[in-house]
Amino acid sequence: MLARGFGNRRGDGQDALRPWGGLVNRGALWPFAQTVLPILGAGSLILAWQFLLPLAGVPAYIVPTPTAIAGVFARNGSLLLSNLWPTAIEALSGFVLGNLAAVLLAIVFVHSRTLQAAYFPVVLFFNTIPVLALAPVVILIFGLGMLPKIVIAAVICFFPTLINMIRGLESASPSEHELFRVLSATRWEIFWRLRLPRALPMLFASLRIASATAVIGAIVGEWIGSDKGLGALIIQATFNYQSDRLYAAIVLSSLLSIGFFMTVVAAERWSVRYR
């Protein structure tokens, strides 16, 4: 009965989206097409960037061509890699620290309504502070070095994960909680067997977002006070009018975010497979 009801609702949703089925339903494409079409799409944009922008009269010092950016990787690969590692370490450390703190605090809030009512508004207030305004304060407190960049990356990852984790831990229905109480389950068993499995989809959705925002936080911290890292390289290239090096640093930071994102996706697939 339950499965049939869900199936009917799913069918209604597909009927509503049928006019756009070719856009939103990737399952309709062959696996080969799902792999090749994104490559072709990206390749067409790169070709347009390479040939159409110069024909449109866009100066190379504003938007260098992909071949000019690739030349920076060939000529200054060691410089780019030496600035990549600090940013990667800061982003990864901030990602782990911020999300771990968010998960632990969400568990505390879910099991203590008093603490949630007392401290959640405080957490919400700190989330309203723009990261560009918070970064100088963090650097003033922790000094120059990797630690303030890690803290900034952790802060920018923290709040979305906290919100989604609280929602996930509270997503089990009252009837499911009642069933566990009838079976004399302890609070620990309810957490591991009911609350946590319900929260995992929302947790991984937050981790996907945090995989990109952690890199952003690390780069913003490097903008404020650092002489190494991709953020520092971006600032130096901007003030020295080295547009090709600027774009190369941007591409490298994007690749770093994509690498973090794909790692989270792989971890999510592993957890779903063995859950």
Backbone hydrogen bonds, N-H to C=O, Kabsch-Sander energy under -0.5 kcal/mol:
donor,donor_aa,acceptor,acceptor_aa,energy
5,G,1,M,-2.3
6,F,2,L,-2.3
7,G,3,A,-2.4
8,N,4,R,-2.2
9,R,5,G,-2.2
10,R,6,F,-2.4
11,G,7,G,-2.2
12,D,8,N,-2.2
13,G,9,R,-2.1
14,Q,10,R,-2.1
15,D,11,G,-2.3
16,A,12,D,-2.1
17,L,13,G,-1.4
18,R,15,D,-0.8
20,W,17,L,-1.7
21,G,18,R,-1.9
23,L,20,W,-1.9
24,V,20,W,-1.9
25,N,21,G,-2.0
26,R,24,V,-1.0
28,A,25,N,-1.2
29,L,26,R,-1.7
34,Q,30,W,-2.3
35,T,31,P,-1.2
36,V,32,F,-2.5
37,L,33,A,-2.7
39,I,35,T,-0.8
40,L,36,V,-2.6
41,G,37,L,-2.8
42,A,38,P,-2.6
43,G,39,I,-2.7
44,S,40,L,-2.4
45,L,41,G,-1.7
46,I,42,A,-2.2
47,L,43,G,-2.4
48,A,44,S,-2.3
49,W,45,L,-2.5
50,Q,46,I,-2.4
51,F,47,L,-2.4
52,L,48,A,-1.8
53,L,48,A,-1.2
55,L,51,F,-1.3
56,A,52,L,-1.9
57,G,54,P,-1.3
58,V,53,L,-2.1
62,I,59,P,-1.2
63,V,59,P,-2.2
69,I,65,T,-2.0
70,A,66,P,-2.7
71,G,67,T,-1.8
72,V,68,A,-1.2
73,F,69,I,-1.5
74,A,70,A,-1.8
75,R,71,G,-2.5
76,N,72,V,-3.3
80,L,76,N,-2.3
81,L,77,G,-2.6
82,S,78,S,-2.2
83,N,79,L,-1.3
84,L,80,L,-1.3
85,W,81,L,-1.8
87,T,83,N,-1.0
88,A,84,L,-2.7
89,I,85,W,-2.6
90,E,86,P,-2.5
91,A,87,T,-2.8
92,L,88,A,-2.6
93,S,89,I,-2.5
94,G,90,E,-2.5
95,F,91,A,-2.5
96,V,92,L,-2.4
97,L,93,S,-2.7
98,G,94,G,-2.9
99,N,95,F,-2.0
100,L,96,V,-2.2
101,A,97,L,-2.3
102,A,98,G,-2.0
103,V,99,N,-2.5
104,L,100,L,-2.4
105,L,101,A,-2.4
106,A,102,A,-2.3
107,I,103,V,-2.0
108,V,104,L,-1.9
109,F,105,L,-2.7
110,V,106,A,-2.4
111,H,107,I,-1.6
112,S,108,V,-0.8
112,S,109,F,-0.5
116,Q,112,S,-2.0
117,A,113,R,-2.6
118,A,114,T,-1.9
119,Y,115,L,-2.7
120,F,116,Q,-2.0
123,V,119,Y,-2.2
124,L,120,F,-2.6
125,F,121,P,-2.1
126,F,122,V,-2.1
127,N,123,V,-1.6
128,T,124,L,-0.9
128,T,125,F,-0.9
129,I,126,F,-1.0
133,A,130,P,-0.7
134,L,130,P,-2.1
135,A,131,V,-2.4
137,V,133,A,-0.6
138,V,134,L,-2.3
139,I,135,A,-2.5
140,L,136,P,-2.2
141,I,137,V,-1.9
142,F,138,V,-2.9
143,G,139,I,-2.0
149,K,145,G,-0.6
150,I,146,M,-2.3
151,V,147,L,-2.4
152,I,148,P,-2.3
153,A,149,K,-2.4
154,A,150,I,-2.4
155,V,151,V,-2.6
156,I,152,I,-2.2
157,C,153,A,-1.1
158,F,154,A,-1.4
159,F,155,V,-0.8
161,T,157,C,-1.1
162,L,158,F,-2.2
163,I,159,F,-2.5
164,N,160,P,-2.3
165,M,161,T,-2.5
166,I,162,L,-2.2
167,R,163,I,-2.3
168,G,164,N,-2.6
169,L,165,M,-2.7
170,E,166,I,-1.5
171,S,168,G,-1.3
177,H,173,S,-1.9
178,E,174,P,-2.5
179,L,175,S,-2.1
180,F,176,E,-2.0
181,R,177,H,-2.1
182,V,178,E,-2.4
183,L,179,L,-1.8
184,S,181,R,-1.5
185,A,180,F,-2.7
190,I,186,T,-2.6
191,F,187,R,-2.1
192,W,188,W,-2.3
193,R,189,E,-2.6
194,L,190,I,-1.7
195,R,190,I,-2.3
196,L,191,F,-3.2
198,R,194,L,-1.6
199,A,195,R,-1.7
200,L,196,L,-1.5
203,L,199,A,-2.5
204,F,200,L,-2.7
205,A,201,P,-1.7
206,S,202,M,-2.0
207,L,203,L,-2.3
208,R,204,F,-2.0
209,I,205,A,-1.4
210,A,206,S,-2.9
211,S,207,L,-1.7
212,A,208,R,-0.6
212,A,209,I,-1.1
213,T,209,I,-2.1
214,A,210,A,-2.4
216,I,212,A,-1.7
217,G,213,T,-2.8
218,A,214,A,-2.2
219,I,215,V,-2.3
220,V,216,I,-2.7
221,G,217,G,-2.3
222,E,218,A,-1.8
223,W,219,I,-1.7
224,I,220,V,-1.4
225,G,221,G,-1.6
230,L,83,N,-0.8
233,L,229,G,-2.2
234,I,230,L,-2.4
235,I,231,G,-2.0
236,Q,232,A,-2.6
237,A,233,L,-2.6
238,T,234,I,-2.0
239,F,235,I,-2.3
240,N,236,Q,-1.5
241,Y,238,T,-1.1
242,Q,237,A,-2.7
243,S,241,Y,-1.0
246,L,242,Q,-2.3
247,Y,243,S,-2.6
248,A,244,D,-1.9
249,A,245,R,-2.2
250,I,246,L,-2.0
251,V,247,Y,-2.7
252,L,248,A,-2.2
253,S,249,A,-2.3
254,S,250,I,-2.2
255,L,251,V,-2.4
256,L,252,L,-1.9
257,S,253,S,-2.0
258,I,254,S,-2.4
259,G,255,L,-2.3
260,F,256,L,-2.1
261,F,257,S,-2.6
262,M,258,I,-2.7
263,T,259,G,-1.7
264,V,260,F,-2.1
265,V,261,F,-2.3
266,A,262,M,-2.4
267,A,263,T,-2.3
268,E,264,V,-2.4
269,R,265,V,-2.3
270,W,266,A,-2.1
271,S,267,A,-2.3
272,V,268,E,-2.4
273,R,269,R,-2.0
274,Y,270,W,-1.9
275,R,271,S,-0.6
